[in-house]
């Protein structure tokens, strides 16, 4: 059986990769997400794996969207140039929500692990 920490880390890295693929190559990203969910279903510790996957996706999504916002704001600061990222704040909130769910799930898995042993 895989240790929960190792499973969490492996699936968090998979979540990071999946997020980048979803943004660049959506079909490949969806396919990787399906394979990741199949991996979660195939072997324990399932809770740690899903927590890592959700945290990786939420953290990466939030980071990338904030990066877009910051880059666009900096570009707009130069006279005669413009950059539009309409509604990007909503996407940042979506990323923060996903990240929050992942962190709460991670905390629950950690608490459960300390109670067991």
C-alpha positions as CSV (number, residue, x, y, z in Angstrom):
1,X,0.0,0.0,0.0
2,X,1.3,3.5,-0.9
3,X,1.8,5.9,2.0
4,X,-0.7,8.8,2.1
5,X,2.0,11.5,1.8
6,X,3.6,9.9,-1.3
7,X,0.1,9.4,-2.9
8,X,-0.8,13.0,-2.1
9,X,2.4,14.4,-3.6
10,X,2.2,12.2,-6.7
11,X,-1.4,13.2,-7.4
12,X,-0.6,16.9,-6.6
13,X,2.1,16.8,-9.3
14,X,-0.4,15.1,-11.6
15,X,-2.9,17.9,-10.9
16,X,-0.3,20.5,-11.8
17,X,0.5,18.8,-15.1
18,X,-3.2,18.3,-15.8
19,X,-4.0,21.9,-15.3
20,X,-1.4,23.0,-17.7
21,X,-2.6,20.5,-20.2
22,X,-6.2,21.6,-19.8
23,X,-5.3,25.1,-20.6
24,X,-3.0,24.3,-23.6
25,X,-4.4,21.0,-25.0
26,X,-7.9,20.6,-23.5
27,X,-8.5,17.1,-24.9
28,X,-5.2,15.8,-23.5
29,X,-6.0,17.5,-20.2
30,X,-9.4,15.8,-19.9
31,X,-7.9,12.5,-20.9
32,X,-5.2,12.8,-18.2
33,X,-7.9,13.8,-15.7
34,X,-9.8,10.6,-16.5
35,X,-6.7,8.5,-16.1
36,X,-5.9,10.3,-12.8
37,X,-9.4,9.5,-11.5
38,X,-9.0,5.9,-12.6
39,X,-5.7,5.8,-10.7
40,X,-7.5,7.1,-7.6
41,X,-10.1,4.4,-7.9
42,X,-7.5,1.7,-8.5
43,X,-5.5,1.9,-5.3
44,X,-5.6,3.2,-1.8
45,X,-5.0,5.7,-0.2
46,X,-7.9,7.2,-2.2
47,X,-8.6,10.2,0.1
48,X,-5.0,11.4,0.1
49,X,-4.8,10.9,-3.7
50,X,-7.9,12.9,-4.4
51,X,-6.9,15.6,-2.0
52,X,-3.5,16.0,-3.7
53,X,-5.1,16.1,-7.2
54,X,-7.6,18.8,-6.2
55,X,-5.0,20.8,-4.4
56,X,-2.6,20.6,-7.4
57,X,-5.3,21.6,-9.8
58,X,-6.6,24.5,-7.6
59,X,-3.2,25.9,-6.8
60,X,-1.9,25.8,-10.3
61,X,-5.1,27.2,-11.8
62,X,-5.1,30.1,-9.2
63,X,-1.4,30.8,-9.8
64,X,-1.7,30.9,-13.6
65,X,-4.8,33.1,-13.5
66,X,-3.2,35.5,-11.1
67,X,-0.1,35.6,-13.3
68,X,-2.3,36.5,-16.3
69,X,-3.9,39.3,-14.3
70,X,-0.6,40.7,-13.0
71,X,1.0,40.6,-16.5
72,X,-2.0,42.3,-18.1
73,X,-2.1,45.0,-15.4
74,X,1.7,45.6,-15.9
75,X,1.2,45.8,-19.7
76,X,-1.6,48.3,-19.3
77,X,0.6,50.5,-17.2
78,X,2.7,51.4,-20.3
79,X,1.2,54.3,-22.3
80,X,-0.2,53.4,-25.6
81,X,-0.6,49.7,-24.9
82,X,-3.5,47.7,-23.8
83,X,-4.3,44.2,-22.6
84,X,-7.7,42.8,-21.8
85,X,-8.5,39.9,-19.5
86,X,-12.2,40.4,-19.0
87,X,-13.7,38.4,-16.2
88,X,-10.4,37.0,-15.1
89,X,-11.3,37.7,-11.5
90,X,-14.1,35.1,-11.6
91,X,-11.6,32.5,-12.8
92,X,-9.3,33.4,-10.0
93,X,-12.1,32.8,-7.6
94,X,-12.9,29.5,-9.2
95,X,-9.2,28.5,-8.7
96,X,-9.3,29.6,-5.1
97,X,-12.5,27.6,-4.5
98,X,-10.9,24.5,-5.9
99,X,-7.7,25.1,-3.9
100,X,-9.8,25.6,-0.7
101,X,-11.6,22.3,-1.3
102,X,-8.2,20.6,-1.8
103,X,-6.7,22.1,1.3
104,X,-9.7,21.2,3.5
105,X,-9.7,17.7,2.1
106,X,-5.9,17.5,2.8
107,X,-6.4,18.7,6.4
108,X,-9.1,16.1,6.9
109,X,-6.9,13.3,5.6
110,X,-4.0,14.5,7.8
111,X,-6.3,14.6,10.9
112,X,-7.6,11.2,10.1
113,X,-4.1,9.9,9.7
114,X,-3.0,11.2,13.1
115,X,-6.0,9.6,14.8
116,X,-5.2,6.2,13.3
117,X,-1.7,6.1,14.3
